Amino acid sequence: INDSLYDWHWCYGTNGQTEMDTAKAKLEHDLKVMDSLGFNVVRLRSGIYWKNDILHIPTGSYARYFELMDTLIAKCAQHGLRVILVMSDDTNAYKQFDNFCVCLDSITRHFSNNKTVMAYVVFAEPGYKWKTNPDNNKNDKLMISNWSRKWYYLIKKNAPNQLVTYGLDGINNVLFWDPSALTYDFLSMHFYYHSSNSMISSDAVNSYLKWMNDNVDDVWVLGENGFSGTNS
């Protein structure tokens, strides 16, 4: 999200008034379709990103950023959709812990009384970008647990009526972003198995679901799922 409002983060064109008008129409259409199909929640990327290890607000200022996000969230509300904000899918958040805390604090304070916003994804699929490394003692569960607890209570201080979640991607998370080491209200699991054989994919995903059911006592949802027609 940036000043073009419907840039690549929403996949509706680029800059210019013509694209903006088209983008608004497409967004309105898509929200109506989601509503008509019975969806009641939509995830929105926060748009924050890192470049050269520096955290950037996409609009350059929180004021403009909140103006645009408020507009988008209000449109979701018009179609009966609640919102889950994805705060980060960038591995640099752990490199910039203090800056990420400032960002979480600013954003959750702003949206704390917005009844359309129901939850925050602190991290989406952190394991894809940051896994354990036997040669790197910094990658330990105690450190991740401490981060998660601090992030959770920072958000809850500002927004006690909103929820905190993580988008985790499979059983391998027990090696690093272990559900038992994290602090959250519920987990959102992303279960895929990339194979052109649909039976293999189905069996693998079913095994993931069984593992979660047998080993995780906390509240969790199936946040993402899919079967590939190719190995990729």
N, C-alpha and C positions, 0 to 999 in steps of 0.2 A: 504494500500500500504506500503510495506517495501522492504528490500533488495532482497527478493525473487521476487519482481516486480509483480507477478501474484499470490498473496496470497489470503486469504479469501475475501478481499475487492472486488476482481473480480471473486471469486468463481472458480478459475482455478487451483486447486491443491495446493501443499505446496512447501517445499524446494527441491532443487536438480536440476541438469542440465536437467535430463529427463523430470521432471515436467515443467521446464521452457520452453523447446522446445515445449512440448505439449500445454502449456498455450498460447504461442505466436500463434500457429496454430489455436487454438480455438478462440482466440480473433480476428484474421484476418477473420476467417469464420463468426463470429457473426457480425462484422462490415459490411461485404459484404452483409449479409442477411438484416440488417437494411437499408442499402443503397438501396437495390433492392426493398424493401417494401415501399419506399417512405419517410422514416423517414429522417429528416434533423437536428435534435437536439438530443443530448444525455446528460444525467446528470452524472457527475462523483463525487463521494465522495472525499472530500479533504484528508481524512485519518487522520486528526488531532484528538486526543482523550485525555481524562482526566483520570488520575489514581491517587488516593489519593489526589484529588483536585489540581493536577499539570498537566499543559498542556504539551503534548508530541508531537513532530514531529515524525512520524512513523519510519523514517530512522535514527533518532538521530541527523541529521543535515539538514539545509535547502539546502545546496549544492547538496547532494545526492537526496534529495526529489525533487528538481526542475529538476534534470537530468531525473529522472524516469517519473515525470509528463509531462515533455516536450516531452518525447518519446511517451507516451500514447496519448497525445493531437495531436501530429503530425500524428499518425496513424488514428485518427478520421478524421483529415483534408483530408487525402488521399482518404477517402471514402465520402467526401462531407458533413460530419457531423460537425455542430457547437457544442460547449460545454458549458454547464452550470455547474459551480463548486458548489457543496454543501459544504458550509464551516463548518456547525455544525449541528448535530442532538443530541447533548449532553447537558443536562440541566445545566451542570457545567459551561457553558460559562457565565452565569449570576453571578456565584460565583467568577469567575476569570475575571471580566470585563476588567481590565487593560491588563492582559495577552492575552485575546482574541483580544483586539485592536492591540496589537503588532503583533499577528499572521495575522490578517486581513491586516494590513499595509504591512507586508513582502510579503504576497502572492499576493496581488493586485498590488504592485509595480512590482513584477516579471512578471506578466501576462498582465500588462496594455497595451502593444503594440502587444499582440498576438491576431490576428484578428479572430482566431478560437474560442477564449473564448468570449462569448457574454454576460454572466451574472453570478452573484454570488447569491446563496441562502444563505442569512445570517444565517437563522435558518430553519431547516426542522421540522415541526410539534412540535413546542415548547410546545404546550398545552397538549400534551400527558404526558409530564414529569413534567411540572411546571404549575400548575393551581392556581387560586386564593384561598386563605385560609382566612376566616373571622378573624381568630386569628392572622394573620400575616400581619401587616400593610405595610410591605415592598412590598407586591405583589399588587402594585397599577399601574394604567394606566399611571400616570404621570411619574413614574420612567421608565416604559417600553418605553414610548414615548421619553424620554430623551436619553435612550440607543440607540433606533432605529435611532434617528436623528444623534447622534454622529457616529454610525457605517456607516450610509449612506454617510455623508460628508467626513468621512475618506476614504471610498472607492472611492468616486467621485474625491477627491483630487488627487488620484493616477491614476485612470482609468476613466476619464470623458466620454469616448466613450463606456463604458461597462455599463450594467444594474444591478440593485439591486432588489432582490425579496425576498419574504418569502414563505415557503410552509406551508400554514395554513390548518387546518383540521376540518372544519365544522362551523356551526352557533355558537357553544358555545364559539368561539374565542372572541365574543363581550364582554365576561366577563373578559377577561385578555389580550390576544394578539389581541386586537380590531383593525381591518383594519383602522379605522378612527384615531387611535392613533399612527400608524406606518408611517415611511417615506420610500418610495420605488419608483421604476419606474413602476412595475406591480406586481400583486399578482398571485401566483400559488396555486390554491385551490385543496385540496385532499379530494374528496368526496366518502365515502364508507358508506354502511349501512349493518351491519352483520346480515343476516337472511337467513335461508334456503329457504324462500319464495321469489322468484324472483320478484313478483309483489310488495311486501312490500318494497324490496330494491329499485326497480325502482321508486316507489312513493316517498320514502324518498329522494333519490338523486335528483329527479325532484323538490322537495320542496326546497332543498338546492340551486339548480340552480336559482329557482325563487327568493329566498331570496337575492342572490347575485345580480341578475339583478335589483331588485327593490330598493336595499339599498346601493349598492357600485357603485359610479360613476366613479371610477378610472379603468384603464386598468387591466383586469384579464384574466387568462387562466385556463382551467381545466387541472391541472398538473398531477393528479392521479385520477383514477376511476376504480371501479370493482364491481362485484357482486359475493357474496360467495355462494357456494353450500351447506354450513353448517352454523350453528349459529356462529361458530368461524372463 
